[in-house]
């Protein structure tokens, strides 16, 4: 049975990346694309709306309270697809993303292997580590283009409307029922946050945040530390 897919993209000041993400998503054809903006002060929303106008309204742009969990939840509430695919604005889906999900018999939930868009060997190690994290521990992060059947998303309560760690919380809930399926992808990931802080420093910060969260820190506290 053929299933429909909704792609939901949270944005905040993503004017430099949103059009590339939309082009890659729309190339998959026949999908619903929802941009959920958290209050951008640049021209992210204008660019998304212009893109929608150029492509006969294939893109829906909505406004949401700030916070990635809130923005993703808002997009999911209006999405019509049988499968929800959550995509960061600085990520680009491969041309065969939907066929990979279909060929895997529409698994309940999962994500994609990554290709961080930088030639350094450090990023190849990161890609391997991120894939192992998803496979072994069942934690699919947002930059792995997390997808989930709508029915299971609703069953576990969807995204927590928090500032940070919304993907960890949802993965934990989903993992209690099914292991994730990590598909070949790859989803292309912008390296900007690693380049800004440094690969080692950014990775160490990510581990610290996950450890602090496991020890009881709130997403709001972690958001302040993440900057």
C-alpha positions in Angstrom: 0.0 0.0 0.0 1.4 3.4 -1.0 1.9 5.8 1.8 2.2 9.6 1.8 5.0 11.5 3.4 5.1 14.9 5.0 8.5 16.6 5.5 8.6 19.1 8.3 11.5 21.6 8.5 11.9 23.8 11.6 13.6 27.1 10.9 15.2 30.1 12.8 17.3 32.5 10.7 18.1 29.9 8.0 18.1 32.2 5.0 21.4 30.8 3.8 20.3 27.2 3.8 16.5 26.9 3.5 16.3 27.0 -0.3 18.8 24.2 -0.7 16.8 22.1 1.8 13.6 22.9 0.0 15.0 22.1 -3.5 16.3 18.7 -2.3 13.0 17.9 -0.6 10.8 19.0 -3.5 12.9 16.9 -5.9 11.4 13.8 -4.2 8.0 14.8 -5.8 4.5 14.5 -4.5 5.3 15.3 -0.9 3.9 17.7 1.5 6.6 20.1 2.8 5.9 22.2 5.9 8.3 25.0 7.1 7.7 25.7 10.8 9.4 29.0 11.6 10.2 30.0 15.2 10.4 33.8 14.6 13.2 34.4 12.1 14.4 38.0 11.9 16.2 37.5 8.5 14.4 36.6 5.2 14.0 32.9 5.9 10.2 33.1 5.8 10.2 35.3 2.7 12.5 32.9 0.9 10.3 29.9 1.8 7.2 31.7 0.7 8.8 32.7 -2.6 9.9 29.1 -3.1 6.3 28.0 -2.5 4.9 30.5 -5.0 7.4 29.4 -7.7 6.4 25.8 -7.2 2.6 26.1 -7.1 2.3 26.1 -3.3 4.0 22.7 -2.6 5.4 24.3 0.5 3.4 25.4 3.5 4.9 28.0 5.8 3.6 28.3 9.4 4.6 30.4 12.4 5.3 28.6 15.7 6.5 29.6 19.2 10.3 29.4 19.4 11.9 26.1 20.2 12.7 23.2 17.9 10.4 20.8 19.8 7.5 23.3 19.6 8.1 24.0 15.9 8.3 20.3 15.0 5.2 19.5 17.0 3.3 22.4 15.3 4.3 21.1 11.9 3.3 17.6 12.8 -0.2 18.7 13.9 -1.1 20.0 10.5 0.7 17.4 8.4 -1.4 15.0 6.4 1.1 12.3 5.6 1.1 8.7 6.8 4.8 9.1 7.5 6.4 12.2 9.1 9.9 13.1 8.2 11.6 15.8 10.2 14.4 17.6 8.4 16.8 20.2 9.7 17.1 23.3 7.5 20.8 22.8 7.0 20.3 19.2 5.8 19.5 17.9 2.3 17.7 14.6 1.6 19.1 12.3 -1.1 17.0 11.9 -4.2 16.0 8.3 -3.3 15.1 8.9 0.4 11.4 8.0 0.1 12.1 4.9 -2.1 14.6 3.8 0.6 11.8 4.0 3.2 9.4 2.2 0.9 11.8 -0.6 0.0 12.4 -1.2 3.7 8.7 -2.0 3.9 8.0 1.3 5.5 9.7 0.7 8.9 8.0 2.2 11.9 10.7 4.8 12.5 14.4 5.5 12.0 16.7 7.9 10.2 19.4 8.0 7.5 23.2 7.7 7.5 24.9 11.0 7.1 27.4 12.7 4.8 28.8 15.7 6.5 29.7 18.1 3.7 33.5 18.4 4.4 36.5 16.4 3.2 38.2 16.0 6.6 38.7 12.5 8.0 37.4 13.8 11.3 33.9 14.0 9.8 34.1 10.5 8.5 34.7 9.3 12.1 31.7 11.5 13.3 29.5 9.9 10.6 30.4 6.4 11.8 29.9 7.3 15.4 26.5 8.9 14.8 25.4 5.8 12.9 26.5 3.5 15.7 24.7 5.6 18.2 21.5 5.2 16.3 21.9 1.5 15.7 23.2 0.4 19.1 21.5 2.8 21.5 18.4 3.7 19.4 19.0 7.4 19.5 18.3 9.0 16.1 19.1 12.7 16.2 17.4 15.4 14.2 20.3 15.8 11.7 19.8 12.2 10.7 16.4 13.1 9.2 14.2 11.2 11.7 11.1 9.7 10.2 8.2 7.9 11.9 4.8 6.5 11.1 2.1 9.0 12.2 0.3 6.4 14.2 3.3 5.5 16.3 4.2 9.2 16.6 0.8 9.9 18.1 0.9 6.9 20.3 4.0 8.1 22.1 2.8 11.6 22.4 4.9 13.2 19.6 7.6 15.7 20.2 8.0 17.3 23.6 7.6 21.1 23.2 11.0 21.9 24.6 14.1 24.0 23.7 16.5 21.2 23.2 16.8 17.4 23.3 13.4 16.9 21.6 14.9 14.3 19.3 16.5 12.3 22.3 13.1 12.3 24.1 11.2 11.1 21.1 13.8 8.5 20.2 13.6 7.2 23.8 9.9 6.8 23.6 9.9 5.1 20.2 12.8 2.8 21.1 10.6 1.3 23.9 8.4 -0.2 21.1 10.7 -0.8 18.1 14.3 -0.5 17.2 15.0 2.2 14.6 15.9 1.4 11.0 19.0 3.4 9.8 18.8 3.7 6.0 21.7 4.2 3.6 20.8 7.8 2.7 23.0 9.7 3.0 21.5 12.9 4.2 23.9 15.7 3.5 24.7 17.7 6.6 26.1 21.2 6.8 29.4 21.2 8.9 28.9 24.8 10.1 28.4 24.0 13.8 31.5 21.8 14.0 33.6 24.4 12.0 32.4 27.2 14.2 33.3 25.5 17.5 35.8 23.0 16.3 35.1 19.3 15.7 36.5 18.1 19.0 35.0 20.9 21.1 31.5 20.5 19.4 31.5 16.7 19.9 32.6 17.0 23.5 29.9 19.6 24.1 27.3 17.2 22.6 28.4 14.4 24.9 28.3 16.7 27.9 24.8 17.8 27.1 23.6 14.2 26.7 25.3 13.2 30.0 23.8 16.3 31.8 20.3 15.5 30.4 20.6 11.9 31.6 21.5 13.2 35.0 18.4 15.3 35.2 19.2 18.7 33.6 16.2 20.3 31.8 16.1 21.1 28.1 15.9 24.8 29.0 19.1 24.6 31.1 20.9 22.7 28.3 19.8 25.2 25.7 21.5 28.0 27.6 24.7 25.9 27.8 24.5 25.1 24.1 24.2 28.7 23.2 
